Amino acid sequence: MARKVVSRKAKAAEAEAAEKKVATKKKAAKKATKRKTKKAAADVRLKLYWGVFSQNLKRVAVFEFDQKADAEKRATELSKGGKSPHFVQKVKEEIKPE
């Protein structure tokens, strides 16, 4: 049987070529995976109101933002007579385009 003589340089060149193939496969795999981007949220317009709420956090009445005095007056009226206390709080509601 005849033996094939292979030099160290040739073996080193083969090993480097194999490493390059593996490295290019890894790079290709990394390039193929893309991150998912979040969709841009649609512009949502909000309007601010004053809400009168009961102690159970149920909204009893809603007033325009410039009518805070009326909202507080309504809250005190509902709180009189030993009833559960009511309070005024800001409420943001979405404005739907027509």
Backbone torsions as a table, in degrees:
resi	resn	phi	psi	omega
1	MET	NA	137.6	179.8
2	ALA	-94.2	139.8	179.1
3	ARG	-98.7	141.2	178.8
4	LYS	-89.8	127.9	-178.3
5	VAL	-95.3	121.8	179.5
6	VAL	-123.9	129.0	-177.9
7	SER	-78.6	164.0	177.8
8	ARG	-64.4	-36.9	-179.7
9	LYS	-62.6	-40.0	-179.6
10	ALA	-67.6	-41.7	178.2
11	LYS	-64.6	-40.2	179.3
12	ALA	-64.7	-39.1	178.9
13	ALA	-65.4	-40.3	177.7
14	GLU	-64.2	-41.7	-179.7
15	ALA	-64.7	-42.2	178.3
16	GLU	-63.9	-40.4	179.0
17	ALA	-63.7	-41.0	178.9
18	ALA	-65.2	-41.2	178.4
19	GLU	-63.4	-39.5	179.0
20	LYS	-64.0	-40.4	177.8
21	LYS	-62.2	-43.5	179.7
22	VAL	-64.4	-42.6	-179.0
23	ALA	-64.5	-41.2	179.6
24	THR	-68.0	-35.1	177.0
25	LYS	-64.6	-40.5	179.0
26	LYS	-65.6	-42.5	178.9
27	LYS	-63.5	-40.8	179.2
28	ALA	-63.9	-39.1	179.0
29	ALA	-66.6	-39.3	179.1
30	LYS	-66.9	-39.9	-179.7
31	LYS	-67.3	-32.3	-176.9
32	ALA	-69.3	-31.6	-179.6
33	THR	-84.7	119.7	179.2
34	LYS	-114.0	147.3	176.7
35	ARG	-78.5	143.2	177.2
36	LYS	-80.5	133.1	178.8
37	THR	-98.9	146.5	178.0
38	LYS	-74.2	143.0	177.2
39	LYS	-72.9	144.1	178.7
40	ALA	-66.1	129.7	-179.6
41	ALA	-68.4	139.0	178.5
42	ALA	-67.1	146.8	-180.0
43	ASP	-66.4	117.3	-179.5
44	VAL	-108.6	124.0	179.1
45	ARG	-97.4	135.1	-179.0
46	LEU	-117.6	149.2	176.0
47	LYS	-119.9	141.7	-175.6
48	LEU	-100.5	132.1	179.1
49	TYR	-128.0	169.1	169.0
50	TRP	-104.9	127.8	179.5
51	GLY	-113.7	139.7	174.5
52	VAL	-99.9	123.8	-174.9
53	PHE	-119.3	148.8	175.0
54	SER	-85.2	178.0	179.8
55	GLN	-64.7	-25.4	180.0
56	ASN	-87.8	11.7	179.1
57	LEU	65.7	27.4	174.4
58	LYS	-93.3	133.5	-179.7
59	ARG	-77.1	122.9	-177.3
60	VAL	-95.8	-40.8	-177.6
61	ALA	-149.1	157.7	178.3
62	VAL	-130.6	135.1	179.0
63	PHE	-126.3	152.3	175.1
64	GLU	-60.3	158.9	-174.1
65	PHE	-63.8	-31.4	-178.8
66	ASP	-82.0	2.6	-179.0
67	GLN	-112.0	45.2	-178.1
68	LYS	-65.6	-38.8	-179.8
69	ALA	-60.6	-42.0	178.2
70	ASP	-64.0	-38.8	179.9
71	ALA	-65.6	-43.4	179.1
72	GLU	-66.3	-37.0	177.8
73	LYS	-62.4	-44.3	179.8
74	ARG	-63.2	-39.3	179.8
75	ALA	-65.1	-40.5	178.5
76	THR	-68.7	-36.2	177.5
77	GLU	-62.8	-42.7	-179.5
78	LEU	-71.3	-24.7	-178.2
79	SER	-84.0	-16.9	-177.1
80	LYS	-68.9	159.7	172.5
81	GLY	77.9	27.7	176.3
82	GLY	74.9	10.4	177.8
83	LYS	-78.8	172.1	179.9
84	SER	-65.0	144.8	-178.6
85	PRO	-67.1	143.1	176.3
86	HIS	-116.7	152.2	-179.0
87	PHE	-139.4	165.0	-178.4
88	VAL	-108.4	137.5	-179.1
89	GLN	-147.8	150.8	177.4
90	LYS	-70.0	142.2	178.8
91	VAL	-130.7	130.1	176.7
92	LYS	-106.6	127.8	178.0
93	GLU	-126.2	145.8	-178.4
94	GLU	-74.2	137.0	174.4
95	ILE	-92.9	118.6	-178.6
96	LYS	-90.5	129.4	179.2
97	PRO	-68.4	144.8	-178.4
98	GLU	-97.7	NA	NA
